Amino acid sequence: MTFRRAKDLATAVLAAAGVLAALQAQAEVLGKAVVPTEVIYPGDPIGSRQLEEVDVTNPNLAGDYAKSIGEVSGLVSKRTLLPGRTVPLSALRQPFAVTRGSNARLIMSIGAMTITAAGTPLDDGAIGEIVRARNLDSGIIVSGTVLENGTIRVVSK
């Protein structure tokens, strides 16, 4: 493309500047998103060193994705997370407080009476989840809520 006059060149420069301004307006930052800096595999705990916050410029980005490192750090991945891709909140879970086959303390309270027993969880469970467990002394299977310290509060039937 050749320009015959300086006026034509000036017009072309102004047109290019207008296109550039339009592209910059489209690249407006719409918020933040969390993306991994390395591959995170299912079952891996997620640390803040594996993540970074990036600006979201795509207005078509949909879904419930993590917007800050704080809401992701310490959770566990349920599926493979790839570098540079947003982290969907549905791909995360709380870490298990009890694991299937390990030893756990079973607690049952009825009024002022508290009964404790040794047990083994039959399911993996995070804090607040209901899991099944086997009483090691009697062999009876009970259900209970997982507590912060890894004990299981048995629910009466």
C-alpha positions in Angstrom: 0.0 0.0 0.0 1.5 3.3 -1.0 0.3 6.8 0.0 0.4 9.5 -2.6 0.0 12.3 -0.2 0.8 13.0 3.5 -2.9 13.6 4.0 -3.6 10.0 3.0 -0.9 8.8 5.5 -2.3 10.9 8.3 -5.8 9.5 7.6 -4.5 5.9 7.7 -2.7 6.6 11.0 -5.8 8.1 12.6 -7.9 5.1 11.4 -5.3 2.7 12.9 -5.4 4.6 16.2 -9.2 4.3 16.3 -9.0 0.6 15.7 -6.4 0.2 18.5 -8.6 2.3 20.9 -11.6 0.1 20.1 -9.5 -3.1 20.8 -8.3 -1.7 24.1 -11.8 -0.8 25.1 -12.9 -4.4 24.4 -10.0 -5.7 26.5 -11.5 -4.1 29.6 -10.7 -6.0 32.8 -13.9 -7.6 34.1 -12.5 -9.1 37.3 -10.0 -11.7 38.4 -9.7 -15.4 37.9 -7.5 -18.1 39.4 -5.4 -20.3 37.1 -2.9 -23.0 38.0 0.7 -22.5 37.1 1.3 -26.2 36.8 -0.8 -29.3 36.2 -2.8 -30.3 39.4 -4.0 -33.9 39.4 -7.2 -35.3 41.1 -6.7 -35.9 44.8 -3.8 -33.4 45.0 -4.1 -30.7 47.7 -3.8 -27.2 46.2 -1.2 -24.8 47.5 -1.0 -21.1 46.8 2.4 -21.5 45.1 0.6 -23.5 42.3 -1.8 -20.7 41.5 -1.9 -17.2 40.2 -4.6 -14.5 39.7 -5.1 -13.1 36.2 -7.3 -10.4 34.8 -10.5 -11.6 33.0 -10.9 -9.8 29.7 -13.2 -12.2 28.0 -16.9 -11.2 28.5 -18.0 -14.6 27.3 -16.3 -16.4 30.2 -19.1 -18.2 32.0 -19.4 -20.6 34.9 -18.6 -20.5 38.5 -14.8 -20.1 38.6 -12.5 -19.2 41.5 -11.8 -15.5 41.7 -9.2 -15.4 44.5 -6.4 -17.6 45.6 -7.8 -17.6 49.1 -10.9 -19.5 48.1 -8.9 -22.3 46.4 -5.8 -22.7 48.6 -6.1 -25.7 50.9 -8.8 -27.5 48.9 -8.3 -30.7 47.0 -8.8 -31.2 43.2 -11.5 -33.6 42.0 -10.2 -33.5 38.5 -7.1 -32.5 36.5 -6.6 -28.7 36.4 -4.5 -27.4 33.5 -2.1 -24.4 33.6 -3.7 -21.2 32.3 -7.3 -22.5 32.6 -9.7 -21.1 35.1 -10.3 -23.2 38.2 -14.0 -24.2 38.4 -15.3 -24.3 42.0 -17.1 -27.6 41.1 -13.7 -29.2 40.6 -12.7 -28.7 44.2 -13.6 -30.3 47.5 -12.7 -30.0 51.2 -9.8 -32.4 52.3 -11.0 -35.6 54.0 -10.9 -35.5 57.8 -11.4 -39.3 57.9 -10.4 -41.9 55.3 -11.9 -45.3 54.7 -10.1 -48.1 56.6 -8.3 -45.8 59.1 -9.0 -45.7 62.8 -11.4 -43.2 64.2 -13.1 -42.5 67.6 -16.9 -42.9 67.6 -18.8 -40.7 70.1 -22.5 -41.0 70.9 -24.2 -38.7 73.4 -27.7 -39.4 74.9 -28.6 -36.8 77.5 -25.8 -36.6 80.0 -24.3 -39.9 79.0 -21.5 -40.1 76.5 -20.3 -43.4 75.0 -17.0 -43.6 73.0 -15.7 -46.6 71.0 -13.0 -47.4 68.5 -14.2 -47.6 64.9 -13.2 -47.6 61.3 -14.8 -45.4 58.7 -16.3 -47.2 55.7 -16.3 -44.0 53.6 -14.0 -41.0 53.2 -15.4 -37.9 54.7 -14.7 -34.2 55.1 -15.7 -32.2 58.1 -19.5 -32.0 58.4 -20.3 -34.9 56.1 -22.2 -38.0 57.2 -20.2 -41.3 56.9 -20.8 -44.9 57.8 -18.4 -46.5 60.3 -18.0 -49.9 61.9 -17.7 -50.3 65.7 -14.5 -52.4 66.1 -15.8 -54.0 69.3 -19.3 -55.1 68.2 -19.0 -55.0 64.4 -22.2 -52.9 64.2 -22.3 -50.3 61.4 -23.4 -46.8 62.4 -23.7 -43.5 60.7 -22.3 -40.2 62.0 -21.1 -36.7 61.3 -17.3 -36.1 60.9 -15.9 -33.6 63.4 -12.9 -31.3 63.0 -10.6 -33.6 65.0 -11.4 -36.7 62.9 -13.9 -38.2 65.4 -17.3 -39.3 64.3 -20.4 -38.2 66.2 -22.8 -41.1 65.9 -26.4 -40.3 65.0 -29.0 -42.2 67.1 -31.7 -44.0 65.1 
